[in-house]
Amino acid sequence: MKLSYYPGCSLEGTALDYDQSVRAVCRKLEIDLVEIPDWNCCGASSAHMTDHETGMRLPIRNLLLASQAGHDILVPCAACFQRLKAADKALRADPGFWDVGEYTADFDILHISSFLARPEILAAMEAKVARNLDGLPIACYYGCLSLRNPRITDAANWERPETLERIMTALGAKPVAWSHRTECCSGSLTMARPDIAEKLVGDIVGAAVRGGATAMVTDCPMCQANVESRQSAEPHAPAMPVFFVTELLDAAMTGSYPAKQQKVHLVSPGVLSNIFLDAGMKKEGSV
């Protein structure tokens, strides 16, 4: 299988490890990722909040570049996915308005979790699991942008999504029932209004704890960074590591969780220690 790949800016910066795990998982699943040549920032979140035309023309350029390859586009970042979907719908509705000529791109824009939760991909993952997650109680956290507004995202179940739960179950984890899996973490306000961010993150982490989780998993780089970093405002609350979905996939399929990966977390990912401390897991470089 061959897919065009749009990593976006976060995956070349604060979420570099997310990009690395996406690529590693796809290699193991024999999926050939072809990075869109000369891609640019999609405009989230600054451009579309400042100027509508700029916020649309940035992702439109990426779509025009991708259309030359003709492959479906895999997008790990929820914000990038939102902007590319919005641009695609605008182009299909009125390509003349954007002065791009005829737009007949025959491809789908795939968010990472929706793609990985396809039955055939789940089956391929399960067949390659070297070490399952041993019933790890985990809260699957989606946030906002990969699901809402459904008129943009085409999400079939934006209030009660199940893609992350299906993936975690396939890896042997135990997704918990909890109340805040699609609540906003206020990622876009984390610098301007840290008081709001800390309150919302506190609500989310508190709900995960009440649900019985000892860790969270997400597919959004902004959510991962915000939820881990803003927990420091609650010094007496239980620490809750937030993993990327492909980070856990790579660990399960590799059978190890490298120490270098542990260092990128702001909250200790030690909940994985007991899982990966079996025979062969105590080698240098493993948790």
N, C-alpha and C positions, 0 to 999 in steps of 0.2 A: 504494500500500500504506500502511496506517495501523497503527501500533503504539503501545501504551502504553509509556511510558519511565520507568524507575526509575533515576535517576543515583546515588543513595546519597551518603553524606557525603563520602567521599574525593574524589569528582568535583566537589565544591563547595569543596574545600580544596587539599590538596597535589597532587591530580591534576586541577586545573581544566583544564589543557590537554588532558587525555584527553577530558573532557566536550565541549570545544570541537571536537575532531577527530571525535568520534562524530557530533555534530550536523552538522558540515560534510560528512562522508561521506554521511550519510543524505540530506541535501539534494541532493547530486549524484546520488544513486541514486533520487531522487524517492520517498523513504520519509518519510511524515509521522509525526513523533514527537510524541505527546501526553503530556506529563509528567503523572504521576499527581498529582492535586491534593492539597495538604496532606500529602504523604508524610512519613514519619518515619524515623529511623534504624532499620536492621534489627536492631541489637543485636550485630553482629559487631565486635570479638570479645569485648568486655567483658561484655555482658549474658548471653549464653548460657553463659559460663564461670562466672557468678556465681549465676544463678537460672534454672532451666529454664523456669518459667512466664513470667517476664518476657522471656526470650530467644525464646519462641515468640509471645507476644502482640504484640510489636513488628512482626515481619513479617506476622503474621496481619492486623493493621489495614491494612497496605499492600495485601494481597491483596483484602480486602473493598472498599477504595476502587477498586482496579483492576477488580474484577468488575462495577462499575457501567457501565464503558465497554465491556467485552466483547472487547477486543482482546488479542492476544498481547502479552506484556510483554518488552521488550528490556532486558537487564541487562548493563552493561559490567563491573561489579566482580565478581570471582570470589567474594569473601566474601559479598556481597549475594545473588548467585545461589544460593549454598549455603543461606543462611538462608531465602530465599523458597521454594526447593524443599522444604526440610524442613517449613516451615509448611504448604505446599500439601498435602503427603502426610499431615500430621497432621489437617488439616481434612477431607480426603477420607475418611480412615479413621474418624474419629469427630467429626463437627461438634458433636454434642451435648455432648461433654466440654468444648469451648471456649465453649459457650453463644453460638453465633453463628447459631442457626437452621439452615435448610437451606442447604448450600453446594453450589451447582450451577454454579460458575464454568466457563465453556466457553472456556478460553484455555490457551495454553502459556507457559511461562517460558523465555525464550531467552537463552542466554549469547551474547555478541557474536560470538565466533569461530565457534561452531557455526552461527549464522545467516548470517554472511558467507560461510561455506564452502559454502553450498547452491549447487548447480550453476547455477541461474538467476541468483543474485546474483553469483557469480563471472563469469558471462558478461557481465552488465551492467557490472561493474567493468572487465573487460578492454577492453570497448568504449570506456570513458571514460578510459583511461590516456593521459595526455599525454606522460609521460616515464617509461620503465620504469627499474627499479633496476639495470640493467646488470650482472647476475650477482653482485650483492653477496653475499659469503659470510656467511650469517646463521644463528645458532642460535635455533631456535624454543623458547621457554621457557614452559611451562604452569604450573609450580608444582603446588600440591595441590588447591585448593578447588573449582575448576570441574570436577574429574574424580572426586575421591574424597570420600566413599564412594559407589560406583556405585549402591547401593540408594537413595541420596538424589538424586544428580545425574542418574541414568539414562544416564550416559556409556557408550557401546557399546564403547569402546576406551580404557580409562583408563590402561593401561600404555604403549601405543604410539599416542597420538593423532596425527592428521594434519591437523587443520583449519588450524592456522597455516601448516603447510608448503604446503597447497594455495593459501592466500591469497598467500603470498610468491612462489610459483611463478607465479601469475597476474600478479604485478607485475614479473616478470622478475628477481627475486632468486634466489639459489642456496642453499636450505636445506642445512645440513651434517648429516651423521650424527654424533651425539654421545650421550653416556651419561646426561646429567643433566637431560633436559628435563622430567621430572615430579618431580624431587627438591625437597624442602622447603627454602626459603631462611631459615626460622625467623623470618618476619616478625613473628609475635606476641611473640617474645622479644627483638626488636631493642633495646628499651630495658632490659628486666630482665636479660638475659644477653647483652650485646654480644659476649662471648667466643665463645659458641655461634654467634651470627649471623655473625661474621667468619669462623669456621672453615667454616661451610656455604657462605657466599657465595664464599669462596676456592676451595672444591671445585667449585662450579658454574662460576665464571668460568674456572678452570683447565681444566675439561673442555671448555668452549666453545673455548678457545684451541687445545687439542689436536685438536679436531675441524676446525680451520681457519677458524673464524669470526672476523670482524673487528667484528661487532656482534651484539646479541641483540634479539629482539622478544618481547613478552609481551602478555597481555590482562588482567593483574592489577595494579592500582595499588599494592598493598602490595609485590608482588615487584619492580616497577620501582623504587620508592623505596629498598627495602632493598638490592637488588643494586648499584645505582649508589652509594649512600651508604657501604656497608660495604667497598667496594673500596679506600678510602683507608687501610685497615689494612695493605695490601700495597703499600708504596711502590715496589717494584721489579717488580711484576707488570704485564703489559700492561693498559692501560686499555680497558674494554669498555663502550661506550655501550649503553643498554637503551632501545629504542623501543617505544612503544605501537603495536599493529597498525594502529589507525585513523590514527595519526600518519603512518605510511608510506603508507597508502592515500591520505590527503589530499594528501601531497606528490606522489605519482605521478599522481593525477588532476588536480591543479592544475598540475603541471609545475614547481614551485618549492618551496623549503624556506626559509621566512622566517627572518631573523636573530633575530627575537624568540622564535621557537620554540627556536632553538639555546641561548638563555640559560636556559631552564628545566632544562636537563640539568646534572647534577653531574659527569658525564664528557663531555668534548667530543664532539659528534656529527660531528666533521670527516670521518668516513668517507664522508659523503654529499656532500662538497664537489665531488669530481671528477664525480659523477653530474649535479649541477645547475649546473655551470659551463659549460654549452654556450651557444650563441648565445641571447641573450634572458634568460639566467639571471644575468647580472652586474649586473642592475638594482639600484638601491638597495633594501635590504630583503631580499636573497637571500644565501644562503651563498656 
